[in-house]
């Protein structure tokens, strides 16, 4: 009866979403919007309601939305499905396939074990590991979506090895730390994202000369430090309590009990128990059985199994031939991605070449390619990312900026209100202007002339928007989030929980801007 009630509620919500869309399209009540733009908004509202209620699979709802854009709103097929003809979608396909190769070859688990061993096996230190990994890799690969697609499976593997329940608090915390690490460094280093280059291009020539890569990083450094620090403490506070792996239980046990005379476990043996654990954790998470029943203790260093006193091998042994081939492919791919400004070979071409080599060197085969790549997710991502082209063709982007122009001008008198206002307005408008690059281009076209009139360096305004341009309240808002979330098939963390953390993360970004105001005044930028 409960399931039937849930089904009826879903159907009711779906019907309500469709009704709202139909009324909006039929009455066209929004001043300044054409029928086409109003129809696009109505259809998007319906799709969002359907995504929230789960009345249909996500990719099916996306297909329905795309068809209605073409049939009802009159959007061109080229704009609606533009992502599938872009380098972004093919780059994501290659990144997803690299993840399949790393997983099937065993290299993913080996890297996860290496990270677990390098850092102390506590949730605290693994969060730091995720933040550090994303920050260090930031300048090397210009595509945030690719980094998300590559590092999310690694984060899930680490959580599995530590025995964290998938979609539990600690797994969610690791995912959040991974996402924060990847994204936070992007606004501070131009080469960390193509969006940085796009923002640089919107600045006047004299400002571009003032802000080379080094000076850009120096001006943004306080923001980076504040946001990373705040997110570390918030992740620990929100996800570091209330759930523990067996390793944490051993670490938290009273020393007088563990080391007491006559106790079966000595303190040294207890520390051995904190090695890499739960080889079967992934199966446990998928079957939703109790962790203790399906996991197998496997310390990462040589030692003794405390249950049966059997010797445990040290590590995973030497690299297999398949792992070596996969390692060579991934290293060459990352190097070519990082050095793209020098050889000018597109990241998409490099990624697809890596895909081919995985087949040639027999790292993966056709069945693994078919079953390992999440094709429904790629279909959903392709249609969702096409919303930017749809909105541009319908004229929604220009209407949004014209409507909000007076609000920006009203904030110009106070530097704190200015940076906070730009950040908050950015968060709101990103529900409507889906493309980050398109949003920043439109915003800077309006703000650059205003900056000159109020004596503010345009870089400050652009950075304030760039700092808050990321949002994943709704999945369609962020290519980075989409790539990371679906690289693990949504199994590591629930979207509802991650959407809540999105608000927390954006609040830390705003706090970072506030801290930067006196620093920028000292630098003469405000």
C-alpha positions as CSV (number, residue, x, y, z in Angstrom):
1,X,0.0,0.0,0.0
2,X,2.9,2.4,0.7
3,X,4.4,1.7,-2.7
4,X,1.1,2.3,-4.3
5,X,0.7,5.6,-2.4
6,X,4.2,6.6,-3.5
7,X,3.4,5.8,-7.1
8,X,0.3,7.9,-7.0
9,X,2.1,10.8,-5.5
10,X,4.8,10.6,-8.2
11,X,2.1,10.5,-10.9
12,X,0.3,13.4,-9.3
13,X,3.5,15.5,-9.2
14,X,4.3,14.6,-12.8
15,X,0.8,15.6,-13.9
16,X,1.1,18.9,-11.9
17,X,4.5,19.7,-13.6
18,X,3.0,19.0,-17.0
19,X,0.0,21.2,-16.2
20,X,2.2,24.1,-15.1
21,X,4.2,23.9,-18.2
22,X,1.0,23.8,-20.4
23,X,-0.5,26.8,-18.6
24,X,2.8,28.8,-18.9
25,X,3.1,28.1,-22.6
26,X,-0.6,28.8,-23.3
27,X,-0.8,32.1,-21.4
28,X,2.8,33.4,-21.9
29,X,2.5,35.7,-18.8
30,X,6.2,36.8,-18.6
31,X,6.8,40.3,-19.9
32,X,9.7,40.6,-22.4
33,X,9.8,36.9,-23.2
34,X,8.8,35.5,-26.6
35,X,6.6,32.4,-27.0
36,X,9.6,30.3,-27.7
37,X,11.5,31.4,-24.6
38,X,8.4,30.9,-22.4
39,X,7.8,27.5,-23.9
40,X,11.4,26.5,-23.1
41,X,11.0,27.7,-19.5
42,X,7.7,25.7,-19.1
43,X,9.2,22.5,-20.5
44,X,12.3,22.8,-18.3
45,X,10.0,23.3,-15.2
46,X,8.1,20.2,-16.1
47,X,11.4,18.2,-16.6
48,X,12.8,19.4,-13.2
49,X,9.6,18.2,-11.5
50,X,9.8,14.9,-13.2
51,X,13.5,14.5,-12.2
52,X,12.7,15.3,-8.6
53,X,9.8,12.9,-8.4
54,X,11.5,10.2,-10.4
55,X,8.4,9.4,-12.4
56,X,10.6,8.3,-15.3
57,X,14.3,7.4,-15.5
58,X,16.4,10.6,-15.7
59,X,17.6,10.0,-19.3
60,X,14.0,9.3,-20.5
61,X,12.8,12.6,-19.0
62,X,15.7,14.3,-20.7
63,X,14.7,12.8,-24.0
64,X,11.1,13.9,-23.5
65,X,12.3,17.4,-22.7
66,X,14.5,17.6,-25.8
67,X,11.7,16.4,-28.1
68,X,9.3,19.0,-26.6
69,X,12.0,21.7,-27.2
70,X,12.0,20.9,-30.9
71,X,8.3,20.1,-31.4
72,X,6.6,22.6,-29.0
73,X,9.1,25.4,-28.6
74,X,10.5,25.3,-32.1
75,X,14.2,25.0,-31.0
76,X,16.4,23.7,-33.7
77,X,17.6,20.1,-33.6
78,X,21.2,21.4,-33.8
79,X,20.9,23.5,-30.7
80,X,18.9,20.9,-28.7
81,X,21.5,18.1,-29.3
82,X,24.5,20.4,-29.7
83,X,26.5,18.7,-27.0
84,X,26.7,15.4,-28.9
85,X,28.5,17.2,-31.7
86,X,30.9,19.0,-29.3
87,X,34.3,17.9,-27.9
88,X,32.9,17.9,-24.4
89,X,30.7,14.8,-24.8
90,X,33.4,12.8,-26.6
91,X,35.9,13.9,-24.0
92,X,33.6,12.6,-21.3
93,X,33.1,9.3,-23.2
94,X,36.9,8.8,-23.3
95,X,37.2,9.7,-19.6
96,X,34.5,7.3,-18.6
97,X,36.2,4.6,-20.7
98,X,39.5,5.3,-18.9
99,X,37.7,4.7,-15.7
100,X,36.5,1.4,-17.0
101,X,40.0,0.4,-18.0
102,X,41.5,1.4,-14.6
103,X,38.8,-0.6,-12.9
104,X,38.9,-3.8,-15.0
105,X,42.7,-3.8,-15.0
106,X,42.9,-3.5,-11.2
107,X,44.9,-0.3,-11.4
108,X,42.1,1.7,-9.7
109,X,42.1,-0.5,-6.6
110,X,45.9,-0.4,-6.5
111,X,46.0,3.4,-6.5
112,X,43.2,3.5,-3.9
113,X,45.2,1.2,-1.7
114,X,48.3,3.3,-2.2
115,X,46.5,6.5,-1.1
116,X,45.0,4.6,1.9
117,X,48.4,3.5,2.9
118,X,50.1,6.8,2.3
119,X,47.7,8.7,4.6
120,X,46.6,7.5,8.0
121,X,43.5,5.3,7.7
122,X,41.2,7.8,9.4
123,X,38.3,9.6,7.8
124,X,40.0,12.9,8.7
125,X,43.2,12.1,6.8
126,X,41.3,10.6,3.8
127,X,39.3,13.8,3.5
128,X,42.6,15.7,3.4
129,X,43.9,13.3,0.8
130,X,40.9,14.0,-1.5
131,X,41.3,17.8,-1.1
132,X,45.0,17.6,-1.8
133,X,44.6,15.3,-4.8
134,X,42.0,17.5,-6.5
135,X,44.0,20.6,-5.8
136,X,47.3,19.2,-7.1
137,X,45.7,17.8,-10.2
138,X,43.8,21.0,-10.9
139,X,46.4,22.8,-13.0
140,X,47.4,19.6,-14.9
141,X,44.1,18.8,-16.7
142,X,42.0,21.7,-18.1
143,X,38.7,19.8,-18.0
144,X,37.0,19.7,-14.6
145,X,34.5,17.2,-16.0
146,X,37.3,14.8,-16.9
147,X,38.9,15.2,-13.5
148,X,35.5,14.4,-11.9
149,X,35.0,11.4,-14.1
150,X,38.5,10.1,-13.2
151,X,38.6,10.8,-9.5
152,X,35.1,9.9,-8.4
153,X,35.6,6.1,-9.0
154,X,38.9,6.4,-7.2
155,X,37.2,8.0,-4.2
156,X,34.6,5.3,-4.2
157,X,37.3,2.6,-4.3
158,X,39.0,4.2,-1.3
159,X,35.7,4.3,0.6
160,X,35.1,0.7,-0.2
161,X,38.5,-0.3,0.9
162,X,38.0,1.5,4.2
163,X,34.6,-0.2,4.7
164,X,32.5,3.0,4.4
165,X,28.9,2.2,3.5
166,X,28.0,3.5,0.1
167,X,25.6,6.5,0.2
168,X,26.4,6.6,4.0
169,X,27.7,9.7,5.7
170,X,31.4,9.0,5.3
171,X,31.2,8.0,1.7
172,X,29.2,11.2,1.0
173,X,31.9,13.1,2.8
174,X,34.6,11.6,0.7
175,X,32.7,12.4,-2.5
176,X,32.2,16.0,-1.3
177,X,35.9,16.4,-0.5
178,X,36.8,15.0,-4.0
179,X,34.4,17.5,-5.7
180,X,35.6,20.4,-3.5
181,X,39.3,19.6,-4.2
182,X,38.7,19.5,-8.0
183,X,36.6,22.6,-8.2
184,X,38.0,25.1,-5.7
185,X,41.4,25.3,-7.4
186,X,39.9,26.2,-10.7
187,X,39.1,29.9,-10.2
188,X,42.6,30.5,-8.8
189,X,44.6,29.0,-11.6
190,X,43.7,29.9,-15.2
191,X,44.9,26.6,-16.7
192,X,42.8,24.5,-14.3
193,X,39.7,25.0,-16.4
194,X,38.7,26.3,-19.9
195,X,36.3,28.6,-18.1
196,X,39.3,30.5,-16.7
197,X,40.6,31.1,-20.2
198,X,37.1,32.2,-21.3
199,X,36.9,34.7,-18.4
200,X,40.4,36.0,-19.2
201,X,39.2,36.7,-22.7
202,X,36.4,39.0,-21.4
203,X,38.8,41.3,-19.6
204,X,40.2,44.5,-21.2
205,X,43.6,44.2,-22.7
206,X,45.3,46.2,-20.0
207,X,43.7,44.0,-17.3
208,X,44.9,40.9,-19.1
209,X,48.4,42.2,-19.1
210,X,48.1,42.9,-15.3
211,X,46.9,39.4,-14.5
212,X,49.2,36.7,-15.9
213,X,48.9,33.2,-14.4
214,X,51.1,34.1,-11.4
215,X,49.5,37.4,-10.4
216,X,46.0,35.8,-10.9
217,X,47.0,33.1,-8.4
218,X,48.4,35.6,-5.9
219,X,45.2,37.7,-6.0
220,X,43.0,34.6,-5.5
221,X,45.2,32.8,-3.0
222,X,43.3,34.0,0.2
223,X,40.0,32.8,-1.3
224,X,41.5,29.3,-2.0
225,X,42.9,29.0,1.5
226,X,39.7,30.1,3.2
227,X,37.4,27.8,1.1
228,X,39.5,24.7,1.4
229,X,39.9,25.2,5.2
230,X,36.2,25.8,5.8
231,X,35.2,22.9,3.7
232,X,37.6,20.6,5.6
233,X,36.1,21.5,8.9
234,X,32.5,21.4,7.6
235,X,32.9,18.0,6.0
236,X,34.4,16.7,9.2
237,X,31.5,18.1,11.2
238,X,28.8,17.0,8.9
239,X,30.0,13.5,7.9
240,X,32.8,12.6,10.3
241,X,30.5,11.6,13.1
242,X,27.8,9.0,13.6
243,X,29.2,6.3,11.3
244,X,32.5,4.5,11.6
245,X,34.4,1.8,9.8
246,X,36.0,-1.1,11.7
247,X,39.3,0.7,11.4
248,X,37.9,3.8,13.1
249,X,36.4,1.6,15.8
250,X,39.8,0.2,16.6
251,X,41.4,3.7,16.5
252,X,38.7,5.1,18.9
253,X,38.9,2.2,21.4
254,X,40.3,3.1,24.8
255,X,44.0,2.5,25.1
256,X,43.7,1.0,28.5
257,X,41.3,-1.7,27.1
258,X,43.2,-2.4,24.0
259,X,46.5,-2.7,25.7
260,X,45.4,-4.2,28.9
261,X,47.2,-7.3,30.2
262,X,45.5,-10.5,29.1
263,X,43.6,-8.8,26.3
264,X,43.6,-10.8,23.1
265,X,44.5,-7.8,21.1
266,X,47.7,-5.9,21.9
267,X,48.0,-2.3,20.8
268,X,50.4,-3.4,18.0
269,X,47.8,-5.9,16.7
270,X,45.1,-3.2,16.9
271,X,47.1,-1.0,14.7
272,X,47.5,-3.8,12.2
273,X,43.8,-4.1,12.1
274,X,43.6,-0.6,10.7
275,X,45.0,-1.7,7.3
276,X,43.1,-1.8,4.1
277,X,39.9,-3.5,4.8
278,X,36.7,-4.9,3.4
279,X,37.7,-6.3,0.1
280,X,34.1,-7.2,-0.4
281,X,32.8,-3.8,0.6
282,X,31.5,-3.0,-2.9
283,X,29.5,-6.2,-3.0
284,X,28.2,-5.4,0.5
285,X,27.1,-1.9,-0.6
286,X,25.3,-3.2,-3.6
287,X,23.5,-5.9,-1.8
288,X,22.8,-3.7,1.2
289,X,23.8,-6.5,3.6
290,X,25.6,-5.9,6.8
291,X,29.2,-4.9,6.4
292,X,30.5,-7.3,8.9
293,X,28.9,-10.3,7.2
294,X,30.4,-9.7,3.7
295,X,33.8,-8.0,4.2
296,X,37.2,-9.7,4.6
297,X,39.9,-8.1,6.6
298,X,43.0,-7.4,4.5
299,X,45.6,-5.2,6.3
300,X,47.7,-3.2,3.9
301,X,50.9,-4.1,5.5
302,X,52.2,-7.5,6.5
303,X,50.8,-8.7,9.8
304,X,48.5,-11.2,11.5
305,X,44.8,-11.6,11.1
306,X,43.5,-11.3,14.6
307,X,40.6,-13.7,14.0
308,X,42.6,-16.8,13.0
309,X,46.2,-15.8,13.5
310,X,47.0,-16.4,9.8
311,X,49.8,-14.5,8.2
312,X,48.6,-11.8,5.8
313,X,50.6,-11.0,2.6
314,X,52.0,-7.5,2.3
315,X,50.5,-5.4,-0.4
316,X,49.1,-6.6,-3.8
317,X,52.3,-7.8,-5.3
318,X,54.0,-6.4,-8.5
319,X,52.1,-4.8,-11.3
320,X,50.4,-7.2,-13.7
321,X,51.0,-6.8,-17.5
322,X,47.5,-5.3,-17.9
323,X,48.1,-2.9,-15.1
324,X,51.4,-1.8,-16.6
325,X,49.7,-1.2,-20.0
326,X,46.9,0.8,-18.4
327,X,49.3,2.8,-16.3
328,X,51.3,3.7,-19.4
329,X,48.1,4.8,-21.2
330,X,46.9,6.9,-18.3
331,X,50.2,8.6,-17.7
332,X,50.6,9.5,-21.4
333,X,47.1,10.8,-21.5
334,X,47.5,13.0,-18.5
335,X,50.9,14.3,-19.7
336,X,49.4,15.2,-23.1
337,X,46.4,16.9,-21.5
338,X,48.6,18.9,-19.2
339,X,50.9,20.0,-22.1
340,X,48.1,20.9,-24.5
341,X,49.1,24.6,-24.7
342,X,52.5,23.5,-26.2
343,X,51.5,20.8,-28.7
344,X,47.9,22.0,-29.5
345,X,46.5,18.5,-29.7
346,X,42.9,18.8,-28.4
347,X,42.1,17.0,-25.2
348,X,39.3,15.2,-27.0
349,X,41.7,13.7,-29.6
350,X,44.0,12.6,-26.8
351,X,41.2,11.0,-24.9
352,X,39.9,9.1,-27.9
353,X,43.4,8.0,-28.8
354,X,43.7,6.6,-25.3
355,X,40.3,4.8,-25.8
356,X,41.7,3.2,-29.0
357,X,44.9,2.1,-27.3
358,X,43.0,0.4,-24.5
359,X,41.4,-1.8,-27.1
360,X,44.6,-2.3,-29.1
361,X,46.6,-3.3,-26.0
362,X,43.7,-5.5,-24.8
363,X,43.2,-3.6,-21.5
364,X,39.4,-3.7,-22.2
365,X,37.3,-5.6,-24.7
366,X,33.9,-4.9,-26.4
367,X,31.8,-6.5,-23.7
368,X,33.6,-4.5,-21.0
369,X,33.1,-1.3,-23.0
370,X,29.4,-2.0,-23.5
371,X,28.7,-2.9,-19.9
372,X,31.3,-0.6,-18.1
373,X,30.4,2.7,-19.7
374,X,27.2,4.3,-18.3
375,X,25.5,5.0,-21.6
376,X,22.2,6.2,-20.1
377,X,24.2,8.7,-18.0
378,X,26.1,9.9,-21.1
379,X,22.8,10.4,-22.9
380,X,21.4,12.4,-20.0
381,X,24.6,14.5,-19.7
382,X,24.5,15.2,-23.4
383,X,21.0,16.6,-23.4
384,X,21.4,18.5,-20.1
385,X,24.6,20.3,-21.3
386,X,22.7,21.2,-24.4
387,X,20.5,23.5,-22.4
388,X,23.0,26.3,-22.8
389,X,22.5,26.3,-26.6
390,X,18.8,26.0,-26.2
391,X,18.6,29.0,-23.9
392,X,20.8,31.1,-26.1
393,X,18.6,30.4,-29.2
394,X,15.5,31.2,-27.3
395,X,16.9,34.5,-26.1
396,X,16.6,33.7,-22.4
397,X,20.2,34.6,-21.6
398,X,19.9,38.2,-22.9
399,X,16.5,38.6,-21.1
400,X,18.0,37.5,-17.8
401,X,20.9,39.9,-17.9
402,X,18.7,42.9,-18.9
403,X,16.3,42.1,-16.1
404,X,19.0,41.9,-13.5
405,X,21.1,44.8,-14.7
406,X,19.7,47.4,-12.2
407,X,20.5,45.1,-9.3
408,X,24.2,45.0,-10.2
409,X,24.4,48.8,-10.4
410,X,22.7,49.2,-7.0
411,X,25.5,47.2,-5.3
412,X,28.4,49.2,-6.7
413,X,28.7,51.6,-3.7
414,X,29.9,49.1,-1.1
415,X,32.7,46.6,-2.0
416,X,31.4,43.9,0.4
417,X,27.9,44.2,-0.9
418,X,29.3,44.2,-4.5
419,X,31.2,40.9,-4.3
420,X,28.5,39.3,-2.2
421,X,25.7,40.5,-4.5
422,X,27.5,39.3,-7.7
423,X,28.0,35.9,-6.0
424,X,24.4,35.6,-4.9
425,X,22.9,36.8,-8.2
426,X,25.2,34.3,-10.0
427,X,23.8,31.4,-7.9
428,X,20.3,32.4,-8.8
429,X,20.8,33.1,-12.5
430,X,22.7,29.8,-13.0
431,X,19.3,28.0,-12.7
432,X,18.4,29.7,-16.0
433,X,21.8,30.3,-17.8
434,X,23.1,26.8,-17.8
435,X,26.5,27.3,-19.5
436,X,29.2,28.7,-17.1
437,X,31.1,30.2,-20.0
438,X,28.0,31.8,-21.5
439,X,27.0,33.2,-18.2
440,X,30.4,34.8,-17.6
441,X,30.5,36.2,-21.1
442,X,27.1,37.8,-20.7
443,X,27.9,39.1,-17.2
444,X,31.2,40.6,-18.0
445,X,29.8,42.3,-21.1
446,X,27.6,44.3,-18.7
447,X,30.0,44.6,-15.7
448,X,33.2,45.7,-17.5
449,X,31.8,49.1,-18.4
450,X,30.3,49.4,-15.0
451,X,33.6,48.6,-13.3
452,X,35.3,51.5,-15.0
453,X,32.7,53.9,-13.9
454,X,32.9,52.9,-10.2
455,X,36.7,52.5,-10.0
456,X,36.7,48.7,-9.5
457,X,39.1,46.4,-11.3
458,X,37.0,44.2,-13.7
459,X,39.0,41.2,-12.5
460,X,37.4,41.4,-9.1
461,X,33.9,41.3,-10.6
462,X,34.8,38.4,-12.9
463,X,36.4,36.4,-10.1
464,X,33.5,37.0,-7.8
465,X,31.2,35.5,-10.4
466,X,33.6,32.7,-11.2
467,X,33.9,31.8,-7.5
468,X,30.1,31.1,-7.3
469,X,29.4,30.0,-10.9
470,X,29.5,26.3,-9.8
471,X,26.2,24.9,-8.4
472,X,24.7,21.5,-8.4
473,X,21.4,22.0,-6.7
474,X,19.9,20.6,-9.9
475,X,22.0,18.1,-11.8
476,X,21.8,19.9,-15.1
477,X,23.6,22.9,-13.6
478,X,27.1,21.5,-13.5
479,X,29.1,19.4,-16.0
480,X,31.6,18.6,-13.3
481,X,29.1,17.3,-10.9
482,X,27.3,15.3,-13.6
483,X,30.5,13.7,-14.7
484,X,31.6,12.8,-11.2
485,X,28.1,11.6,-10.0
486,X,27.5,9.3,-13.0
487,X,31.1,8.1,-13.2
488,X,30.1,6.0,-10.1
489,X,26.5,5.5,-11.3
490,X,25.2,7.6,-8.4
491,X,26.2,4.7,-6.0
492,X,28.6,6.6,-3.8
493,X,26.4,9.4,-2.5
494,X,22.7,10.4,-2.9
495,X,22.0,13.5,-4.9
496,X,19.7,14.9,-2.2
497,X,22.5,14.9,0.3
498,X,25.0,16.4,-2.2
499,X,22.5,19.1,-3.1
500,X,22.4,20.1,0.5
501,X,26.1,20.3,0.6
502,X,26.1,22.5,-2.5
503,X,24.5,25.2,-0.4
504,X,27.2,24.8,2.3
505,X,30.0,24.9,-0.3
506,X,28.6,28.1,-1.9
507,X,28.4,29.7,1.5
508,X,32.1,29.0,2.0
509,X,32.8,30.6,-1.4
510,X,30.9,33.7,-0.3
511,X,32.9,33.8,3.0
512,X,36.1,33.6,1.0
513,X,35.1,36.6,-1.1
514,X,34.4,38.6,2.1
515,X,37.8,37.8,3.5
516,X,39.4,38.9,0.2
517,X,37.9,42.4,0.2
518,X,40.5,44.0,2.4
519,X,43.2,42.1,0.7
520,X,42.0,43.3,-2.7
521,X,41.8,46.9,-1.3
522,X,45.4,46.6,-0.2
523,X,46.3,45.5,-3.7
524,X,44.5,48.5,-5.2
525,X,41.9,46.4,-7.0
526,X,39.0,47.8,-5.0
